[in-house]
Amino acid sequence: MHWLNVVLDVPLPGPFDYRSEIPVPVGTRVIVSFGRRQLIGVVVGHADAPGVAPETVRAVERILDDLPPFSAQWLKLTRFAADYYQRPWGEVILPALPPALRKPSAYVGARSASGPIARLDKRRARPVVDVAADVAPELNEQQALAVATLRDLEGFSPVLLHGVTGSGKTEVYMHAAADILARGRQVLLLVPEINLTPQLEASLRRRLEHVVGPHAVAVMHSGLSDGERLASWVGAQRGDVRMLLGTRMAIFAPMADLGLIVVDEEHEASYKQQDGLRYSARDLAVWRAHEAGIPIILGSATPSLETWQHAERGRYRRLTLQARARASTLPTVRLVDTRRASLKQGFSDQLITAIGKRLEAGEQSLVFINRRGYSPVLQCTHCAWVSSCPRCTAYTVLHRFSGGSHRLQCHHCGFQSRVPRACPECGDQDLQPMGRGTQRVEEHLAEIFPDARISRIDADTTRRKGSAQALFDQVHAGDVDILVGTQMVAKGHDFARLGLVGVLNADAMLFAHDFRAPERLFAQLMQVGGRAGRHAGNGEVLIQTGYPDQFIYQALVRHDYVGFARHALKEREETGLPPFAFQALLTAEARELQQAIGFLQQARALASTPEHVCGTYGDHITLYDPVPLRVVRVANVERAQLLIEAQHRPALQAFLTAWNDALPALASTCRVRWQLEVDPLEI
């Protein structure tokens, strides 16, 4: 009898004991019974004897051998992620797999008996498309130096590629990838968002498929169908895929012969998963490169302060691209002081005039406002009633649709209702929208410039598959004169005809509770401003603000990321905030707020109880008082949080490991749902 240690996607530590009459290699998937359910698990070890009575150990029901066992290197990656982010191993391994590889139903029944891999191999092969090869543009001096430096790297070599917007970082990635691919190894390129992949995928195919062959370039992100994602995964494991382009999930791709990892726009918060395993794909990429002994490139015009600090201290090598790749200059950034300007529907005369001039010149303009919908709230001018979500401590946003079917919608829980004809409290019919979102901005611009072709790109206009790419294609083709957009348009896109960027409502982030808000605001505005004048030069950025003397805005005018970073790091060091401290966040959810607070108070008390194992780390750990979240109630669930802080990462990890063992029982007693997040990005 062979005793197996199997991990499953269940909220229990595991591994679990099972038996088999034949040997089963580590890394093999198996179908097992768990309670009354059938689950797919992964064998992660063997034992001389089970940890429970042998007669109670169940046999595996089926050994899945349609894929080779997962490599020891890949299992080590998932185990590190589980340990570091304080999750059961099975809750890392199984969700990292394509859905078809973790569903028992894919292997049960006459139709599924052969399994998804066999069905995949019998799909009609994708036809080989003759892609015309791109001619690589001539590198400028700084690009050539960066490429030469990357070519000479050996072993684990973390590199920060700090280049201004439009400096040609992608071209450096291309050359570095081509060098690695020519050596017969694999390359992983991570991007922060799905809508950045189509344009980049096309460029990679034109430049690299002639080097590595057809089908050797693949993509992996959540927007793919299950079959497409499975094909990319299997191709990466088999080694057929040599160049993989993906979002954060691609960090778990089983690439056994990695020679290079690239993380584009490494500062982006979207690299951090916000549910389930709350991992940072960027941080795991650095760990994976270290374990594989290979270079990793972290590229950004506005690096995260953590990455910049590593470069300042010499842990990362820094390569700088100070000039734009084409013969164009950085855009001129001007601040419009809204304290002295007369605004009409949120627009200053200066911004309207600037848009008009660009229209006359046949150039495109981008109006950036990071708020979708028509208006953030509906208000009664008589009694001050405001539209609020009945299930959340948040306002409902007014969305207007053609045909008059307007809706109030909560962006937290999805609640929707019709717009009332009169105030629900006083009956007054004078209900007015307060503030503005992308819909209202689009409507106002259409009134001012009736002949202009205006397009809006936000989460509402890009819900259907392929809709985002279709809208971006229109912009690239020159079929749009004025683009209204949210953060979806702020990064990665190379708009050849875009001459002007206007920014509305930037000041909102100045007063956010999160200490990272200034860093996010600076990065967001520098990135969106960098869309202007990338090809023809003469780009212009107008930022409307009531606080033009703020250091953030003054640094933007100078295009001075280095000055901003030094200023922000000095503030962080003086206040003991990351990257000069390490944090974790315990969040509790319950029907009543006091329930959630009570759980957090008891969890906090565990750390100071001398007889409890957590008490050992009390001198090195700071636990703050439990507090409600800014949006306390979401979908009728009350939420609170407890911040944990340490000056040293090992001390924090040791404490969390001990503390985490005691939390499930406490949560069960208090009847709360809870989540422990390491290195939180939002507090």
N, C-alpha and C positions, 0 to 999 in steps of 0.2 A: 504494500500500500504506500502511496506517495501522498504526503501531507503538504498542502499548498497554502500559502498566504496570499489572499486575494483582496484587492481594494475595490470598493463600490462607491457609486455616487450617492451617498447617504450622509446625513449630518451626524455621523458617529465616527470615532477615531479610526477603528480598524487597525491593521488588516484583519480579515476574517478567515477562520480555518475551514478548508474544504479538502476533500480527498479525491484521488484519482487512481485508477488501476494501472495507468501507464504514465511515464514521465511527461511532465509539461514544462517546457523551458520558461524561465523568467521573461516577462514582457509579452506573453501570449494572452490573448483575450479568451474568456470562457463565459458560457452561459450558466448561471447558477440560480438556485431558489433562495430567496431572502424573505422570510416570513411567508406571505401568500403571493409574493410577486416573483416574476422572473426578471433578472437583471443581467446585463453584461458587465463583467468585472475584468480586471487585469491581474495576472499573477505577478507578484513582486518579490516572492521569496519562497524558500522551502524550509521545512522543519523536520527534525528527527521524530518529534511527537507533537500532537496538537496541544493547545493550551487548555482544552476542556476534555471531558470524557470522550474517548474515541468513538463510542457507540452513538454519540449525539451528533457527530460530524457528518454533514451531508456530502454526497458525491457531486462533482461538477456534472452538469447535464449535457454539455457539449463543448468540445475544444474547437475554437475557431482558428483554423490554420490557413485561411485564404490570404493572409498577409504575414510576412516574416515577423517574428517577435520584435517588439520595440527595443531599441538599442539601450545599452547601459548608460550611455551619454544622455539620451533623451529622458530616461527614467530619473537620472540624477537631476536634470533641470526641473522636472515636475516636483521632485521631492524637496529641492531647495525652495521652490515657490510655495509649497505647502507649509514648510517649516517657518519661512520668513514671514509670510502673510497670515500665519496662525489659522490654517484651515486643514481639515482632514485630507490626506493624500488623495483619496478617491474623488474628492470634490475638485481636484485639480486635473487629474489624468483624464477622467471620462468627459467632462465638458470641453477639454481641449481637442477631442476627436470630432470629426465630421459626424453629423447626426446619424447617418446610415451605419456607422461603425459602433454605435452605442445603443442601438435599438434592437432588442431581441426579436421584435416582429419582422425585422429585415431578414431573419434566418429561419423563421417558423412558417410552416405551410408548404404546399407543393410548389407554389410560384416562387417562394423565397428560399427554398432549400439550398439553392446554389450560392446564395449570399450576394450582397451588393457588389463585391469586387468582380465576381464572375460576370454579372450583368453589365458592369462597367466595361469590361474587356470586350463584350459582345456588342456594345453600342457602335453604330456606324462611326468609323474613325473620322476625326475632324479633317476636312480636306486641307491639303497643303496650299496655302495662299502665297503666291509669289509677291513678297513684300519688297518694294523698291528700297534699296539701301540708301540711307542718309549719308551725305558727305559731312564728316565732322568739321565743325567750324574751327578756324584757327584760334588757338588759345592765346590769351594775352599773357603778359609776363608773370603776373601773380598766379593765374590759373596753371600755367606750365610749371611753376615752382611747386605748387601744391601737388600736382600730379606726380612730379618727379620724387617728391618727398614720400608720398604714399606708396610709390612703386618700390622704394627701398626698405619699407618697414618689414620687420620680422617679429614673429611671436605676438603676444598680446600687446597691442599698441592703441590705446584710446586717443582719438584725435578730435579736437573741436575745430570744425571748419566754420569760422566766423566770417560771413560775407554779407555785405549790404544787399538789400533787395535788388534783384536784377544783376548780381555780380557773376552769375553763371555757376552756381554751386552744383546744379544738376549736371552740367557738362563735366565737372570734376568727378562726380559720381560715375558717370558713363565711362570715362577713361579708366578709373580705378577698377570698375567692374570688369571691363574688357581685359585688363591685365590678369585678373584672377581667373576669369573664365578661360583665357588662353592657356593657363596652367592646368586646366582640367578640373577645377574646383567649383563649388557652388557659391552663389551670392544671394543674400537676403537684404531686400530694400524695404524699409518700413516707411509708410506715410501716415499722417494723422487722420485723414478722412477719406471716405469712399469716393467722393466726387473728384478727388485728385487723381484717381487711378486711371481712368480711360485715356486721358491725354498723355500721361506718362507711360502707360503701357504701349501705346502706339509708337512713341519715340523709342522705347526699349526694343521693340520688335524690329523697327527699321534699322537700328544701329547694331543690334547684337545677334539677331537670329541668323545672320550670315556667318557669324563666328561659331555659334553653338548648335545651329541646326533648327529646323521647324519644330514647334511644340515645346521647345526648351525654355521658353519664357512663359510664366504662368502668373495668375493673380489669385489672391485669397482674401476675401472679406465677407461680411455678413450679408451683403446684397446679392451674393451669388445663390443660385439654386442649390439644393442638396447635392445633386449630381455633379454640378460644376465644382463645388467645393471639394467633393470626394475625389474628383479627377486630379485636382491640384495637389491634394494631400498625398494621394497614392503616387503621383508622378514625382513628388519631392522625396518620398521615402525610397522609391526604386532608383532614384538618381537620374531619371529621364528629364526632370525639371532642373535646369541649371541656374536659372535666374528667377527668383520668386519675389513678386511685388505684392505687398499686403498691408492691411491695417494691423492694429495691435494684436489680433488673434494669431497672426502669422508668426509671432515669436515662438509659438509652440510647434511650428512645422518640423517634421522629422527629417531634417537635412543632415545626413551623416558626414558629408564632406564639405562643410562650410569653410570658405576661405576668406570671407569678408562679410561684415554686417554694416549697413548704412541706416541711420535713423534721421530722416529728413524732418525739418521743423521740430527738433528734439524738445523744444520748450512747450509744446502743445499739451494742454490738459487732457485732451482726448486720448492720449496714450495711457491714461489711468482708467482702469475699469471701475465703474461706479456701482456695480451690484455683484453678488456672488463673491468669487475670488477677486478682491479689489487690488489687483496687481498693477504695477507700472511696467509697460512693455519696454520702455526705454531702459529702466534699471535692470530688468531681466536680460535685455540685449547686452548690456555691459558685462553682466555676470557670465552670460553664455560665451561671449567672446573671450573672457578671461579663462574659462574652463577649456575652451577649444584652442587657446593659444593663437588667436588670430587678431588682425586689426579691426577696429570699429570706428566709423566716422559718425560724429554727431554734428549735424549741420543746422545752422540757424543764423538769421540776421539779428535775432534778439534771444540769445541763449538764456536758459533758465539760470537763476542766480546760483543754484547748486552746481551746475555744470561750469559756469564761469569761475566759481570759487575753486573748483578742482584745477582749472587751467591756471589760475593765478598762483596756486600753490605748487604747480609743476607736476601734478598727478596726471593731467592730460596735456598732450602737445597741442599747441594752438597754431593754426594756419589761418591767415587773414586775407580776405579779398576786399580791398578797400574801394575799388572802382567798379562801375557797371561794365558788364562784358561788352556791350555794344557801345558805339560812340555816342553815348547819351549821359547826361548828368543826372544826379539825384534830383527829385522834384523839390521845388521851393515850398516850404511849409509856412503858412500864414495863419495867425490866430485872429479870429473875429470876436471882439469883446462884446458879448451880448448884453452887458450892463449898459452900454451906450448905444446899442443898435435897436432899431424898431423891427421886431419880428412879425412876420405874417405867416400863420400856420407853421411856425417853427423855423422859417427861412429868413435869413438876413438879406438885405438888398445886395450886399457884396456877393453872396453865394449865387443868387438868381442871376446877377449880371455876368458872373463868371461862367455859369452854365450856358447862357445865351451866346457868349463869345465863342465857346467851344462848338456850339451848334453851327454858328456861321462859318467856322473854320473846317467843318466836316469831321470834327473829332468827337469822341465819346466822353461822357461824364458818368461817374459813379457817385451816387448818394448813399452813404452808409449810415444805417441806424440799426442798432442791435436789438430790435424789438419788433416782433411780427404782429399781425393783426391790424385792425383799424385804429383802435384806441385802447389804452391799458385799463380804462375804467369808464363806466357810465355813471353820471351824477345827476341828481335832482337839484336844480338851482334854487328851489324853494325851501326844502327842509334838509338839504345836504345828504340825503340818502345816496349811497354808492352801491354799485353792483358787486356783491360778494358771493363767493362760493359757499353753499350750505354745508359742504363737506370738508372745506379747508379754511385755514385762516389766511385767505388770499382773495384778491379781487378777480372777478371774471372779466375777460378781455372781449371787447366788441369786435366781431368779425363780420364783414359785409360780403354778401354773395349776390350774384346776378339774379334777377327775378324778385329781389326784395326779401329773400329768405335769410335775413340777418340772424346772427346767433351771438349769445354770450357764452364764452367757453373758458373753463379753468385750465390753465396750462400745467397744473400739477396733477390733477386726478382725471381730467378729461370730461368732467361734467359739462353738459350743454343745456341751454334753455333759450326760449324765444325772447326777443327783446320786448319788454313790457310796453304797452301803449301809454301807460301812465305810471307815475311813481307808486310803488306798492304800499308806501306808508302814508302819503298825504294826498295822492290822487292827481297831483299836478302833472300836466302833460309835457312840460318843458324839460325833457331829459336831454342832457348834453354830454357828448364825449369829452373826456379830459385826457390831455396828452395825445400822442400820436405814435402809430406804428407804421410798418412798411406800406400797408394798404392806404392809409390816409395820406402818406407822403406821395405815393404814386398818383392818387386822385388829384392832389393839389398841383403836382407838376404837369399833369395832363391839362388842367385848366389854364396854366400859365403858358405852356408850350403845346398848343393843340396839334401842331403839325409834326411834333417829334415822335419818334418810335420809342416807346417806354416799355421796359420789361422789369419784372420783379422776380427776384430769386430769394426764396426763404423756405422754411420747412413746410409751408402750406402749398407752395407751387411746385414742390419737388417730391410729393408723396408717392407718385406712381413710378415704377421701375423705368429707368431710362429718361425720365422727365428732366432731371438735373442736367444730364449731358446734352439733351436737345436744346435747353435754354442756353447753356454755355456755348454750344456750337453757333447759335444765332449771334451771340456777342462777338465771337471770334470771326464770324463771316461778315461782320459790319452791318448786320440787319437791326441793330439796336443803337439808338442815339443816347438814351439815358437809362442807366441800370440802377435800380433800387435794390439794395441787398443787405443781408445780415452778415454775420461772421462767416457764412458759407462762401462769400466772395472775397474774404480778406486775405487769403494766403494761397500761394502755389500757382495761381493762374497768371498766364502771360498774355495780357490783353494788348495787342499791337497798336490799336487805335485810341486807347484810353489816355486822355490828356489831363483830366481834372478829377479829383476826389474831394467830395464835400462830406464832412462828418457832423452828424446831429446827435445831441443828447449824450455827449461823451462824459459830462460831469457826473452822471449818475453813479459811476463806479468810484469816484473820488471819496464817496461817503459810505462805501460798503464796510461791513463789519470785519470781513476777512482781511487779515494782514497781507495777503498776497494780491489784493485788488490793484494796488498801484503797479505792480509788476505786470499783471495781466493787461491793464489799460495801456501801458506803454508799448507792450508787445503788439497788442491788437491794432493800435493806431499806426505804429511804424510799419506793420505788415500791410494794412489796407492802403496806407499812403504810398507804399512801394509799388502798387499796381500802376501808378501814374507815370507816364513818360518813359516807359521802358524801351521803346523802339526809336521814337522820333526825338526824345528829349523834350525840353520845355514843359515838363510836368509840373502840376500845381496841386497843393493840398490845402484846403481851407477847413480849419477846425473851429467850430462855434463853441465858445466857452465863456462862462461868467467868472472864471478864475485864471486869467491868462498868465499870472505871475507864478503859478504853481511850477515847481521844479520839473515835473513830468513834461509839461507843455514846452517849457523853455529848452529842455533837452531834445525834444522832438524837432523844434525849430532848427537846432544845430545838427540834427542827425547824430546825436552824441550818445550812443548806447554805452560806451565805456564810462562816461561821466555819470550817466544814470545808474549803472551797475555799482560803481564805487560808492555813490551816495546811498543807494538802497542797502548795500551790504554793511555799510557803517551803521545805519539805523538798526538793521537786524542784529548786528553784533552787540550794540549797546542795550538792546532789549532782550537779548538771549533767545532769539527766534531762529528757525532753520535758515541757512544751513549750519548755524552754530548751536543747534539743539536738535533732538530727534523726538518725534511725536507719534502718538497713536490716539485713536478716538474710539471710545465705546459708546454706541448709540443704542437706545432702548425705545421700543414702540409698544404702546398699550392703549386700551380703551379710555383710560383716565390718565391725565398727566401725572397725578400723584403716584400712580402705580409705577410709571416709568422712572420718575425721580427717586422713588423708594428703592427700586432695584439698583439704581446707580449709587445711591448712598450706601447700601449694604455692600455693593461690590467695592466701593472705595474703602469701606471699613476693613475689608479683608486684608488690604495692603498694610494696615497698621496694627494688625493683630499679631502679637509676638509669637504665639504658638503656631500660627499659620505659616506655610512655606513662603508666602509672598512677603512676609515681614522681614525676611532676610535682605531684601533689596530696598527697604524703606529709605535708607540714607541716600540712595542714588536716584530715586524716582520722585517726581512731583506729580501728585494727582490734584487737579483743580476741582472746584465745587461743581456738582451737576447743574446744568442749566437747560432750559427749553431751547429748541432750535428756533431760528428766526421765523420760519414758517412752521408753527408748532403742530398744527393739525393738517393732515393730508388724508383724504378719503376716510374721514372719521376716525383716524388713528392719531393719537397724541405722541409726540416725539421729544426726546431729550438726549443730551450728550454729556460725556465726561471726558475731558482732555487729560492725557498722560504725557509727561515730558521727562526727558533724561538728557544729560550732557554727553553720554557715550552710548553708541548704538548697541554694543554687546550687553551693557547693563539693561537697556530697555528690552532687548530680545529675551534675556534670561528671566526678567520679571514677567513679561507677557506669557511666556511658556508655562510658568508656574501658575500664574493668575488664571489663564485660560482654562486650566483643568477644573477650576472650582466654579466657573461661571455657568455651565449648563444646568447644574443642579439648582443653583440659586435662581436662574431665570425660570425654571419650571415651577419653583415654589412661588415666585412673584407673578407668574403668568404673564410674561412679557416676551416679545421677540427682540433679539439683540444682534448686533453686528460689531465685530472688532476690526478696525481698519488701521493698518500700519502705514506710516508716511501719508497722512491725509492731505489732499490738496485744497479742500474747502472746509473751513471751520466756522 
